[in-house]
Amino acid sequence: MSRNWNTPGIPHKGWVLAGVYDVREDGQPADETEYERCMMCNNPKIRFVHIVSHKESDEDLKVGCLCAEKMTNDYVNPKKQEKELKKKAKKLSDRLKKGWRLSGKGNPFLKIDGYRIVIFKDKRTNKFICKIDEIFGKRKFDSLEQAKVAAFKGVEYYKKKDER
């Protein structure tokens, strides 16, 4: 249900930012993205959705960054969290464009951040499997793009694990 700033009974201030998420799935093209509609200003194309809650409201609202700033009276954190999501999305997009090469056996591979990623196609199932250094992933993917996204997430996981 769409709301707006003129609807009586909806508090305009005192909201708390509960979280922010990107509606675009990892690696998904922009033209396939299903955007959210801001529940306050009715902007129909919200990619980075800010969830705000209020003690006087039974439901959380999904809003854009500008509305989240006004509603929470916080002009730093909504923008900061959205910026982090944008940075993460750009990094993934850049990595997907990197120059993958083919191994002697015809498997796409890439060395990134000190890790060697290889994508294999299972001849039996026609699905893709990732390998990071010497570790094979347990999941199988329908497309090469999905496998690449999973491999990059795996590299991020190993990087964090190695930092400990």
N, C-alpha and C positions, 0 to 999 in steps of 0.2 A: 504494500500500500504506500503510495507516494504521499509525502507530507510536504509542508512548506513553512516558511518563516511566518506566514500570516495565520496559521491554524491556531485557534484558541486552545488553551490547555497544554500546549507543548512548551516546556521550559526552553528558554533561549540560552541560558547560562547555567553553570554548575554541572556540566557534563564532564565525564572522565573518559580519557582515551583508553580503551580496553585492548586495542591492537590494530594492526594495519596489515593488509594482505594484497597481493597482486592477483587479479583475476586471470591474467594471461599465464597459461601453463608454461613450464620450462620448454623453450624451443618452439613454442607455438607461433605461427605467423600472425601478424596484426589483423589481417582480414578474416581470420577465423576466431578472433577473440569475442566473447560475449561479455560486454561491459555491464556494469551495474548502473542504476539510476540513483542519484543522490536523494535521500529521503527528506532533505530539507529544502534544497533549491531546485530539485527536479532535473539537474544536469543529467542528460541521458548517457553520457559516455565517461563513467568513472572507471579507470583502470586500477588505481591504487585506492582501495576501500578502507576507510577509517571506521572502526567500530567504536561507538561512544555509548556510554551508559549513564543513567541518572537515577538517583534514589527515588524520585517521584514518577518514574516511568517503568511500566511493566516489561517493556521491550527495549532492546538495544537498537540503535539506529545505524544504518550504513550510509556514510556521507563522504564527500570529497574533502580534500585537504583544507580548503578555505573555510568550509562550514565547520570542520572539526576544530580549527583554530578559534573561530568565533565562539563556538559552543563551549569549549573547554577553557577559553580565555588563556590559552597557551599558544604563543606564536613561535615556539621553538621546536617542541617535540613532535608534533604531527609532521612538520616539514622534514625534520631530521630522520624520522623513521621511514618516510616515503623516499627520501634521498638514498638511504641505505638499500631499500628494495630496488630502486632504479639502478644503483651501482652494481648490485648483484646480477640483475637482469642483463645489463650491458656487458658485464664480464662474461656471462654465459654466451651471449650472442656473439661476442668477439671470438670466443674459443670455438664455437661451432663453425666459424668461418676460417679458422686456422687451416694451414696447408697439410691436410692429411696425405700421407703417402701410402703406397701399396707395398706390402712385403713380397718376397719371392713367391709366396703361396697365394698372393692376391688378397691378403687381409689388410684392411685399413689400419694404419698405426700412426701414433703421434707421441712425441716426447714433450711433456709439459711439466713445469715446476719440479723437474728432476724425476718424474715418474714416466714410465713407458706404458702407454695405453695401446692395446690391440683389440680389435673387434673381430670376432669370428662369426661365421654363419653356420649354424647347425644344419647339416645336409638332410638330416632325418626330419626335423620339424620346420625347417626354413626360418627359424628365429635367430636372433642375434644375441651373442654372449660377449661380455666384456672381460678383459684381463688387464689388471693393473700390476705392473712388474711381474711377479710370479704368482699372483693371486687371481684365481678365476672367480667371477661373480656368480651368485647362485640363481639370479633371475634371468629370464629370457625375454627378449623384446621383439615386438612385431616389426619394428622399423630400425634402420641404421641410425636415424636421428635420435630415437628414443634411447638407443644403446649409448650413443655419444653423450647425451645429457646425463645418463646414469653414471657413465665413466667419470665425467667431470665432477659430479657430486661425490663419487668415490674418492677422487683425488683430494677434494676439499676435506673429506672425512679423515683421510690418512695424514694430511698436513696438520690438522688439529690434533690428531692422536700423537703424532711425532713431536709436537710442541710440548707435550706434557712431560 
